[in-house]
């Protein structure tokens, strides 16, 4: 309110403007924090993935509406060229089953796509476990794409090719590999033929021919609708699924966070010059390879993510589904496709070799030799857990001379500990930035030189063990051999112990070793940290998804350490330390 005789600074127009702005602000804040959440909208990349004329080129953004209708060139061709091609279609939907000792594959004649690919030697993580199927039907249904769908640039043509009822030859319900199967369909303009050749291995040969009004057009084959074991819980399945390609011998792996939607790919845009292309999870892969080996026609690829609806804590959410497609400049499209486990030896025998798909991490130079050592031991020891125990015994035997050296260094440091303590007390009143602190370090190093002590010699063995732990954990978590490998009460050496028995035993044994080992630290806080470390290690193994195989290694190493330390303590008893007299400052 304005005072009498004072002009009001706020005109009615200004008041209305301020009130309007405040109202808009309140509405926006309410909508952001309290308003009802809109239902999850799936991005446009959720449409069935079809693409076709493939020309290598950079990826570019294109409005989604640009591919919503048949291209002008395709429409003109279809109208100008009267077709004398007979339509070919089956009368009803049915499934062809092909199997050998390794897999069982179901191919639907609707679209000639794969509806199931079971790997007979592996089970999923369901309760109770089932034969592993690397096809995910729920994701495929929602995204509208299945493995081995035809990928064309024109969405209308692609939809027709992937919805058509193909005629199957030979006509039968089940085939035993080695076997060939042909799927053919035509609507009088568009002709699609897929030929599958199955043998006794994980490799399938696929040839795809697509013609429009009798003229070949370039087409790709995709692995759509999800891949891998979707029953795992830690981490979430989608977090372990990547698409990848190899170019010039270097593998590039792309998790879903680095994938865009399909609308980001311009029609006809493919990335060429690839050695092989595929999709993978932690233990399995579907790899598309040239039909003639490593020196054959390079592959072209595109990769993207679709979306599907899932329930998270009872709420609707969207989950990405990585997808990949492959084409070549030569037609018809001829490929070899490996669908199976990421077994190092099997992948290395492929042409081009695929063993680079096994991720040993940045400590590969340690993890890979340990992995091969384990595989060699497994030839003579049938259980992987006991093979880890034997490997631990071998490593600790090789490192025993370092333990002896470390122990002797510790004894020397114990002997001079009172002198070191006295020097530290002498200079403790000075700050770390005080130049006189350097004098303390000189006096301490002089004692070390006099006694021939390497200050880091006492902990060198522990530092050497740390890279072994990290490397072995990587090897155990990513090696297919460790998946579901049992040992005593443990059912999966690649995962953490569900009963927490191993972490408890590991922590207890590490504590016993620390109690038996002479301590060089005179600071009570440092001594307490050494005592707390075993408890911290046990807690980490309980909380984190660290492989129980690594816990077996550390537990065995600690048990061996107890025996070795008992021997050293008897052979070289610790010297009794002289009491350190407290130094009192002189009166000024």
C-alpha positions as CSV (number, residue, x, y, z in Angstrom):
1,X,0.0,0.0,0.0
2,X,1.3,3.5,-0.9
3,X,1.3,6.4,1.5
4,X,-1.0,9.4,1.0
5,X,0.4,11.8,-1.5
6,X,3.0,9.2,-2.7
7,X,2.8,8.0,-6.3
8,X,2.4,4.2,-6.6
9,X,5.5,2.8,-8.3
10,X,3.6,-0.4,-9.3
11,X,1.2,0.3,-12.1
12,X,-1.7,-2.1,-12.7
13,X,0.0,-3.4,-15.8
14,X,3.2,-4.1,-13.8
15,X,1.2,-5.8,-11.1
16,X,-0.5,-8.0,-13.7
17,X,2.8,-8.9,-15.3
18,X,4.4,-9.8,-11.9
19,X,1.4,-11.8,-10.9
20,X,1.4,-13.7,-14.3
21,X,5.1,-14.5,-14.0
22,X,4.7,-15.7,-10.4
23,X,1.7,-17.9,-11.5
24,X,3.7,-19.4,-14.3
25,X,6.6,-20.1,-12.0
26,X,4.3,-21.8,-9.4
27,X,2.7,-23.9,-12.2
28,X,6.1,-25.0,-13.6
29,X,7.5,-25.9,-10.1
30,X,4.3,-27.8,-9.3
31,X,4.5,-29.7,-12.5
32,X,8.1,-30.6,-12.0
33,X,8.0,-31.8,-8.4
34,X,4.4,-32.6,-7.7
35,X,2.6,-33.1,-11.0
36,X,1.6,-36.6,-12.3
37,X,4.3,-38.3,-14.3
38,X,3.5,-38.8,-18.0
39,X,3.5,-42.5,-19.2
40,X,6.9,-43.6,-20.5
41,X,7.1,-42.8,-24.2
42,X,9.3,-45.1,-26.2
43,X,11.5,-43.3,-28.7
44,X,10.8,-43.6,-32.4
45,X,13.7,-46.0,-32.8
46,X,11.3,-48.6,-31.3
47,X,9.8,-49.2,-34.8
48,X,10.8,-52.4,-36.6
49,X,14.3,-51.9,-37.9
50,X,14.5,-52.2,-41.6
51,X,17.0,-50.6,-44.0
52,X,18.4,-51.4,-47.4
53,X,20.4,-49.8,-50.2
54,X,23.8,-49.8,-48.4
55,X,26.5,-47.4,-49.3
56,X,29.3,-46.7,-47.0
57,X,29.2,-43.2,-45.5
58,X,29.2,-41.2,-42.3
59,X,26.3,-41.2,-39.9
60,X,24.1,-38.2,-40.2
61,X,20.9,-37.0,-38.6
62,X,17.7,-37.4,-40.6
63,X,14.2,-36.5,-39.5
64,X,12.2,-39.7,-38.7
65,X,9.5,-38.6,-41.1
66,X,11.9,-39.0,-44.0
67,X,11.6,-42.8,-43.8
68,X,8.0,-43.1,-42.9
69,X,6.9,-43.6,-46.5
70,X,8.5,-45.6,-49.4
71,X,11.2,-43.7,-51.1
72,X,10.4,-41.9,-54.3
73,X,12.9,-44.0,-56.2
74,X,11.3,-47.2,-55.0
75,X,7.8,-46.0,-55.7
76,X,8.7,-44.9,-59.2
77,X,10.4,-48.3,-59.9
78,X,7.4,-50.2,-58.6
79,X,5.0,-48.2,-60.7
80,X,7.1,-48.1,-63.9
81,X,8.1,-51.7,-64.0
82,X,5.1,-54.1,-64.4
83,X,6.0,-57.2,-62.5
84,X,5.9,-60.7,-64.1
85,X,7.1,-62.2,-60.8
86,X,4.8,-64.7,-59.2
87,X,3.8,-64.1,-55.6
88,X,5.1,-66.7,-53.2
89,X,3.8,-67.2,-49.7
90,X,2.9,-69.9,-47.3
91,X,-0.7,-70.4,-46.1
92,X,-0.1,-70.4,-42.4
93,X,2.6,-69.6,-39.8
94,X,4.8,-72.4,-38.6
95,X,8.3,-73.0,-37.2
96,X,11.3,-74.9,-38.5
97,X,13.6,-76.4,-35.8
98,X,17.3,-77.1,-36.5
99,X,19.5,-78.7,-33.9
100,X,22.8,-80.4,-33.2
101,X,24.7,-81.3,-30.1
102,X,25.4,-77.6,-29.3
103,X,22.2,-75.7,-30.0
104,X,18.5,-75.8,-30.9
105,X,17.3,-73.1,-33.2
106,X,13.7,-72.2,-34.0
107,X,13.1,-70.2,-37.2
108,X,9.6,-68.9,-37.9
109,X,8.4,-68.7,-41.5
110,X,6.9,-65.3,-40.6
111,X,9.8,-63.1,-41.7
112,X,12.2,-66.1,-41.6
113,X,13.5,-64.8,-38.3
114,X,14.9,-66.6,-35.4
115,X,12.5,-67.0,-32.4
116,X,14.8,-69.1,-30.2
117,X,18.5,-70.0,-30.1
118,X,19.2,-72.3,-27.2
119,X,22.7,-73.2,-26.3
120,X,22.4,-76.8,-24.9
121,X,25.6,-76.8,-22.8
122,X,24.7,-73.7,-20.8
123,X,21.9,-72.7,-18.4
124,X,20.5,-69.3,-17.4
125,X,20.3,-67.8,-13.9
126,X,16.6,-68.5,-13.5
127,X,15.2,-70.4,-10.5
128,X,15.2,-73.3,-11.3
129,X,17.7,-72.9,-14.2
130,X,16.7,-73.5,-17.8
131,X,18.6,-74.1,-21.0
132,X,20.0,-70.7,-22.0
133,X,18.2,-69.0,-24.8
134,X,20.2,-65.9,-26.2
135,X,17.0,-64.6,-27.9
136,X,14.8,-62.4,-25.7
137,X,11.2,-62.8,-26.9
138,X,9.7,-60.0,-24.7
139,X,12.2,-57.4,-25.9
140,X,11.8,-58.6,-29.5
141,X,8.0,-58.4,-29.3
142,X,8.1,-54.9,-28.0
143,X,10.7,-53.5,-30.3
144,X,9.3,-55.3,-33.4
145,X,12.5,-56.9,-34.4
146,X,14.0,-60.4,-34.2
147,X,17.4,-61.9,-34.9
148,X,18.1,-62.3,-38.7
149,X,15.4,-59.8,-39.7
150,X,16.0,-58.2,-43.1
151,X,17.3,-54.6,-42.7
152,X,16.2,-52.3,-45.5
153,X,16.3,-48.5,-45.9
154,X,12.7,-48.4,-46.9
155,X,10.5,-49.1,-43.9
156,X,7.5,-50.2,-45.9
157,X,9.5,-52.7,-47.8
158,X,11.3,-53.9,-44.7
159,X,8.0,-54.4,-42.9
160,X,6.6,-56.4,-45.8
161,X,9.8,-58.6,-45.9
162,X,9.7,-59.3,-42.1
163,X,6.0,-59.9,-41.9
164,X,5.6,-62.2,-45.0
165,X,4.9,-65.9,-44.6
166,X,7.9,-67.7,-46.2
167,X,7.8,-71.0,-47.9
168,X,10.2,-73.5,-46.3
169,X,12.4,-76.0,-48.1
170,X,12.8,-78.8,-47.2
171,X,9.3,-79.0,-45.8
172,X,9.6,-80.4,-42.3
173,X,9.3,-79.5,-38.7
174,X,12.7,-80.6,-37.4
175,X,16.1,-80.9,-39.1
176,X,19.2,-82.5,-37.6
177,X,22.5,-80.6,-38.5
178,X,24.3,-80.8,-40.8
179,X,21.3,-79.5,-42.7
180,X,20.3,-76.7,-45.1
181,X,17.1,-74.7,-44.9
182,X,15.7,-72.2,-47.5
183,X,13.0,-69.6,-46.8
184,X,11.5,-67.8,-49.8
185,X,8.8,-65.1,-50.1
186,X,7.5,-62.7,-52.7
187,X,4.6,-60.3,-53.1
188,X,5.0,-60.0,-56.8
189,X,7.4,-57.0,-56.6
190,X,9.7,-57.7,-53.6
191,X,11.5,-61.1,-53.5
192,X,13.4,-62.3,-50.4
193,X,15.3,-65.5,-50.1
194,X,17.3,-66.7,-47.0
195,X,19.4,-69.8,-47.1
196,X,20.8,-71.2,-43.8
197,X,23.5,-73.9,-43.7
198,X,24.0,-75.6,-40.3
199,X,26.8,-77.9,-39.3
200,X,28.2,-79.4,-36.1
201,X,29.9,-76.2,-34.9
202,X,28.6,-72.9,-33.5
203,X,29.0,-71.3,-37.0
204,X,26.0,-70.9,-39.3
205,X,26.3,-69.8,-42.9
206,X,23.6,-67.4,-44.1
207,X,22.9,-66.1,-47.6
208,X,20.3,-63.4,-48.1
209,X,19.0,-62.2,-51.5
210,X,16.6,-59.3,-51.9
211,X,15.2,-58.2,-55.3
212,X,12.7,-55.5,-56.2
213,X,11.0,-56.0,-59.6
214,X,13.7,-58.5,-60.5
215,X,16.6,-56.2,-59.7
216,X,18.9,-56.9,-56.7
217,X,18.9,-54.3,-54.0
218,X,21.4,-54.1,-51.1
219,X,20.0,-55.6,-47.8
220,X,21.4,-56.2,-44.4
221,X,20.8,-58.8,-41.7
222,X,20.3,-57.7,-38.1
223,X,20.4,-59.1,-34.6
224,X,17.4,-57.3,-33.2
225,X,15.3,-57.6,-30.0
226,X,18.0,-58.2,-27.4
227,X,20.8,-60.7,-26.8
228,X,22.2,-62.9,-24.1
229,X,21.2,-64.1,-20.6
230,X,18.5,-61.8,-19.5
231,X,18.0,-63.6,-16.2
232,X,21.1,-62.3,-14.5
233,X,20.6,-59.8,-11.7
234,X,23.9,-58.3,-10.8
235,X,24.6,-56.2,-12.8
236,X,21.4,-55.7,-14.8
237,X,21.5,-57.6,-18.1
238,X,21.5,-54.5,-20.3
239,X,24.6,-53.2,-18.6
240,X,26.6,-56.2,-19.9
241,X,25.3,-56.1,-23.5
242,X,27.5,-54.3,-26.1
243,X,27.5,-54.1,-29.8
244,X,31.0,-54.1,-31.4
245,X,32.9,-54.0,-34.6
246,X,36.5,-54.7,-35.6
247,X,38.4,-52.4,-38.0
248,X,42.0,-53.0,-38.8
249,X,42.3,-55.6,-36.1
250,X,41.1,-53.2,-33.4
251,X,37.8,-54.0,-31.6
252,X,35.5,-51.1,-30.7
253,X,32.8,-52.0,-28.1
254,X,29.7,-49.8,-27.7
255,X,27.5,-50.0,-24.6
256,X,23.9,-48.8,-24.8
257,X,24.9,-45.4,-23.4
258,X,27.0,-44.7,-26.5
259,X,24.2,-45.7,-28.9
260,X,21.7,-43.4,-30.6
261,X,18.3,-44.1,-31.9
262,X,17.8,-45.5,-35.4
263,X,16.5,-42.1,-36.6
264,X,20.1,-40.8,-36.3
265,X,21.1,-42.9,-39.2
266,X,20.4,-41.4,-42.6
267,X,18.8,-43.8,-45.2
268,X,21.5,-45.8,-46.9
269,X,24.2,-44.7,-44.3
270,X,26.4,-47.6,-43.2
271,X,29.9,-47.7,-41.8
272,X,32.2,-49.8,-44.0
273,X,35.6,-51.4,-43.7
274,X,34.8,-53.7,-40.8
275,X,36.5,-57.1,-40.2
276,X,33.6,-58.4,-38.2
277,X,30.5,-57.1,-36.4
278,X,28.4,-58.4,-33.6
279,X,26.6,-58.2,-30.2
280,X,27.7,-59.6,-26.9
281,X,27.1,-60.0,-23.2
282,X,29.7,-61.0,-20.6
283,X,29.9,-64.6,-21.7
284,X,28.2,-65.1,-25.1
285,X,28.3,-63.4,-28.5
286,X,26.7,-63.4,-32.0
287,X,29.4,-62.4,-34.4
288,X,28.8,-61.7,-38.2
289,X,31.8,-62.6,-40.2
290,X,32.6,-62.5,-44.0
291,X,31.7,-65.7,-45.8
292,X,35.3,-66.2,-47.1
293,X,37.3,-65.4,-44.0
294,X,39.5,-62.5,-43.0
295,X,40.6,-61.4,-46.5
296,X,37.1,-61.4,-47.9
297,X,34.8,-58.5,-48.7
298,X,34.8,-56.0,-45.7
299,X,31.5,-55.7,-43.8
300,X,29.3,-52.6,-43.3
301,X,27.4,-52.0,-40.1
302,X,25.0,-49.8,-38.3
303,X,24.1,-49.9,-34.6
304,X,21.5,-48.3,-32.5
305,X,19.2,-48.8,-29.6
306,X,15.5,-49.4,-29.4
307,X,13.4,-49.2,-26.2
308,X,11.1,-51.5,-24.4
309,X,8.8,-51.1,-21.3
310,X,9.8,-52.7,-18.1
311,X,8.7,-52.6,-14.4
312,X,11.2,-51.1,-12.0
313,X,10.1,-51.2,-8.3
314,X,6.5,-51.5,-9.6
315,X,6.8,-48.4,-11.8
316,X,6.8,-48.3,-15.6
317,X,10.2,-47.5,-17.1
318,X,12.0,-47.6,-20.4
319,X,15.0,-49.9,-21.0
320,X,17.4,-49.6,-23.9
321,X,17.8,-52.6,-26.3
322,X,21.1,-52.5,-28.2
323,X,20.7,-53.6,-31.9
324,X,23.2,-54.2,-34.7
325,X,22.9,-54.9,-38.5
326,X,25.4,-56.0,-41.1
327,X,25.6,-55.7,-44.9
328,X,28.2,-55.9,-47.7
329,X,28.6,-54.2,-51.0
330,X,28.4,-57.5,-52.8
331,X,25.0,-59.1,-53.4
332,X,23.6,-61.5,-52.4
333,X,24.7,-61.0,-48.8
334,X,26.7,-64.0,-47.7
335,X,27.9,-64.3,-44.0
336,X,29.2,-66.7,-41.4
337,X,27.5,-66.1,-38.0
338,X,29.0,-67.4,-34.8
339,X,26.4,-67.7,-32.0
340,X,27.9,-69.3,-28.9
341,X,30.1,-68.9,-25.8
342,X,33.1,-66.7,-25.7
343,X,35.5,-69.6,-25.3
344,X,39.0,-68.4,-25.8
345,X,40.3,-71.4,-27.7
346,X,37.2,-71.6,-30.0
347,X,37.3,-67.8,-30.7
348,X,41.0,-67.8,-31.5
349,X,40.5,-70.5,-34.1
350,X,38.0,-68.4,-36.0
351,X,39.0,-66.5,-39.2
352,X,39.3,-63.7,-38.4
353,X,40.2,-64.5,-34.8
354,X,37.6,-63.4,-32.2
355,X,39.5,-64.0,-28.9
356,X,39.9,-60.3,-28.4
357,X,36.2,-60.2,-27.4
358,X,37.2,-61.7,-24.0
359,X,37.8,-58.6,-21.9
360,X,40.8,-59.1,-19.6
361,X,40.9,-55.3,-18.8
362,X,43.9,-53.1,-18.4
363,X,45.9,-55.8,-16.5
364,X,45.6,-58.1,-19.4
365,X,49.4,-58.9,-19.3
366,X,48.7,-60.5,-15.8
367,X,45.2,-61.8,-16.3
368,X,45.8,-63.7,-19.5
369,X,48.8,-65.7,-18.3
370,X,46.9,-66.6,-15.1
371,X,43.9,-67.6,-17.2
372,X,46.0,-69.9,-19.4
373,X,47.7,-71.3,-16.3
374,X,44.3,-72.2,-14.9
375,X,43.2,-73.8,-18.1
376,X,46.4,-75.9,-18.2
377,X,45.9,-77.1,-14.6
378,X,42.2,-77.9,-15.4
379,X,43.5,-80.6,-17.8
380,X,44.7,-82.5,-14.8
381,X,42.3,-81.2,-12.1
382,X,38.7,-81.5,-13.2
383,X,37.3,-78.9,-10.7
384,X,38.0,-75.2,-11.4
385,X,38.0,-74.4,-7.6
386,X,40.7,-76.9,-6.8
387,X,42.6,-75.7,-9.9
388,X,42.6,-72.2,-8.3
389,X,43.8,-73.7,-5.1
390,X,46.7,-75.4,-6.8
391,X,47.5,-72.3,-8.8
392,X,47.6,-70.3,-5.5
393,X,50.0,-72.9,-4.0
394,X,52.3,-72.6,-7.1
395,X,52.3,-68.7,-7.0
396,X,52.9,-68.6,-3.2
397,X,55.8,-71.1,-3.5
398,X,57.4,-68.9,-6.2
399,X,56.9,-65.8,-4.0
400,X,58.3,-67.5,-0.8
401,X,61.8,-66.1,-1.3
402,X,60.3,-62.6,-1.4
403,X,58.4,-63.4,1.9
404,X,61.8,-64.4,3.4
405,X,63.4,-61.2,2.3
406,X,60.5,-59.2,3.5
407,X,60.6,-60.9,6.9
408,X,64.3,-60.2,7.3
409,X,63.7,-56.6,6.4
410,X,60.9,-56.5,9.0
411,X,63.2,-57.9,11.7
412,X,65.9,-55.2,10.9
413,X,63.3,-52.5,11.1
414,X,62.0,-53.8,14.4
415,X,65.6,-53.7,15.8
416,X,66.0,-50.0,14.9
417,X,62.4,-49.0,15.7
418,X,63.4,-47.5,19.1
419,X,66.0,-45.2,17.4
420,X,63.5,-44.2,14.7
421,X,60.9,-43.5,17.4
422,X,63.3,-41.3,19.3
423,X,64.2,-39.3,16.2
424,X,60.4,-38.8,15.4
425,X,59.8,-37.6,19.0
426,X,62.7,-35.2,18.6
427,X,61.2,-33.5,15.5
428,X,57.5,-33.9,16.2
429,X,57.0,-30.3,17.3
430,X,57.9,-29.1,13.8
431,X,55.3,-28.8,11.0
432,X,55.7,-30.7,7.7
433,X,56.6,-27.5,5.9
434,X,59.4,-26.8,8.4
435,X,62.9,-27.3,6.8
436,X,64.0,-29.0,9.9
437,X,61.7,-31.9,9.0
438,X,64.1,-32.7,6.2
439,X,66.8,-33.3,8.9
440,X,64.6,-35.9,10.5
441,X,64.3,-37.8,7.2
442,X,68.1,-37.6,6.7
443,X,68.7,-39.1,10.2
444,X,66.2,-41.9,9.6
445,X,67.7,-42.7,6.1
446,X,71.1,-42.8,7.7
447,X,70.0,-45.5,10.1
448,X,68.5,-47.4,7.2
449,X,71.7,-47.2,5.2
450,X,73.8,-48.2,8.2
451,X,71.6,-51.4,8.7
452,X,71.2,-52.1,5.0
453,X,67.4,-51.7,5.1
454,X,65.1,-51.1,2.2
455,X,62.2,-49.1,3.6
456,X,59.7,-50.6,1.1
457,X,61.2,-54.1,1.3
458,X,58.8,-55.2,4.1
459,X,55.7,-54.6,2.0
460,X,57.0,-55.4,-1.4
461,X,55.4,-58.9,-1.5
462,X,52.0,-57.4,-0.6
463,X,52.4,-54.8,-3.4
464,X,53.3,-57.6,-5.8
465,X,50.2,-59.5,-4.9
466,X,47.7,-56.7,-5.6
467,X,48.1,-56.8,-9.4
468,X,47.7,-60.5,-9.2
469,X,44.4,-60.1,-7.3
470,X,43.0,-57.6,-9.8
471,X,44.2,-59.6,-12.8
472,X,42.8,-62.9,-11.5
473,X,39.5,-61.3,-10.6
474,X,39.1,-60.0,-14.2
475,X,40.0,-63.4,-15.6
476,X,37.6,-65.2,-13.3
477,X,34.7,-62.8,-14.0
478,X,34.9,-62.9,-17.7
479,X,36.0,-66.4,-18.5
480,X,33.1,-68.6,-19.7
481,X,34.7,-71.5,-17.9
482,X,34.1,-69.9,-14.5
483,X,30.4,-69.3,-15.2
484,X,28.4,-71.6,-13.0
485,X,31.5,-73.5,-12.0
486,X,31.0,-75.2,-8.6
487,X,33.4,-75.7,-5.7
488,X,32.3,-77.2,-2.4
489,X,29.3,-75.1,-1.4
490,X,29.9,-72.4,-4.0
491,X,27.8,-72.8,-7.2
492,X,29.3,-70.1,-9.3
493,X,33.0,-69.2,-9.0
494,X,32.5,-66.1,-11.2
495,X,30.0,-64.6,-8.7
496,X,30.3,-63.7,-5.1
497,X,29.6,-66.4,-2.4
498,X,25.9,-66.1,-1.6
499,X,26.4,-67.5,1.9
500,X,29.4,-65.2,2.7
501,X,31.4,-68.1,4.1
502,X,34.4,-67.4,1.9
503,X,34.7,-63.7,2.9
504,X,34.5,-64.5,6.6
505,X,37.1,-67.3,6.3
506,X,39.3,-65.0,4.2
507,X,39.1,-62.1,6.6
508,X,39.8,-64.4,9.6
509,X,42.9,-66.0,7.9
510,X,44.2,-62.5,6.9
511,X,43.9,-61.3,10.5
512,X,45.8,-64.4,11.8
513,X,48.6,-63.7,9.3
514,X,48.8,-60.1,10.3
515,X,49.0,-61.1,14.0
516,X,51.8,-63.5,13.3
517,X,53.8,-61.1,11.1
518,X,56.1,-58.8,13.0
519,X,55.0,-55.2,12.6
520,X,57.3,-52.4,11.7
521,X,54.9,-49.5,12.3
522,X,55.3,-47.9,15.7
523,X,52.4,-45.5,15.3
524,X,49.3,-47.0,17.1
525,X,47.0,-45.6,14.4
526,X,49.0,-47.5,11.7
527,X,48.9,-50.6,13.8
528,X,45.2,-50.3,14.1
529,X,44.8,-49.9,10.3
530,X,46.7,-53.1,9.8
531,X,44.3,-54.9,12.1
532,X,41.2,-53.4,10.4
533,X,42.3,-54.2,6.9
534,X,41.2,-57.9,7.0
535,X,37.8,-56.9,8.2
536,X,37.5,-54.3,5.4
537,X,38.5,-56.9,2.8
538,X,35.9,-59.3,4.1
539,X,33.2,-56.5,3.9
540,X,34.2,-55.6,0.4
541,X,33.8,-59.2,-0.8
542,X,30.4,-59.4,0.9
543,X,29.0,-56.2,-0.7
544,X,30.7,-56.0,-4.1
545,X,30.2,-58.5,-7.0
546,X,33.7,-59.8,-6.7
547,X,34.2,-63.4,-7.9
548,X,34.3,-66.1,-5.2
549,X,37.2,-67.6,-7.2
550,X,39.3,-64.6,-6.1
551,X,38.2,-65.2,-2.5
552,X,39.3,-68.9,-2.9
553,X,42.7,-67.6,-4.1
554,X,43.1,-65.1,-1.2
555,X,41.9,-67.6,1.4
556,X,44.3,-70.2,0.2
557,X,47.1,-67.7,0.0
558,X,46.4,-66.6,3.6
559,X,46.4,-70.2,4.8
560,X,49.7,-70.8,3.1
561,X,50.9,-67.5,4.6
562,X,50.1,-68.8,8.1
563,X,52.2,-71.9,7.5
564,X,55.1,-69.9,6.0
565,X,55.0,-67.3,8.7
566,X,55.0,-70.0,11.5
567,X,58.1,-71.5,9.9
568,X,59.8,-68.1,9.7
569,X,58.9,-67.2,13.2
570,X,60.4,-70.4,14.5
571,X,63.5,-70.1,12.3
572,X,64.1,-66.4,12.9
573,X,62.5,-65.3,16.2
574,X,61.7,-61.6,16.5
575,X,64.2,-59.7,18.7
576,X,63.0,-58.2,21.9
577,X,62.7,-54.5,21.6
578,X,64.5,-52.2,24.0
579,X,62.2,-49.9,25.8
580,X,62.2,-46.3,24.5
581,X,62.6,-43.7,27.1
582,X,60.4,-40.7,26.7
583,X,62.4,-37.6,25.9
584,X,61.5,-34.6,28.0
585,X,62.1,-31.1,26.9
586,X,64.7,-29.1,28.7
587,X,63.8,-26.0,30.7
588,X,64.8,-22.8,29.1
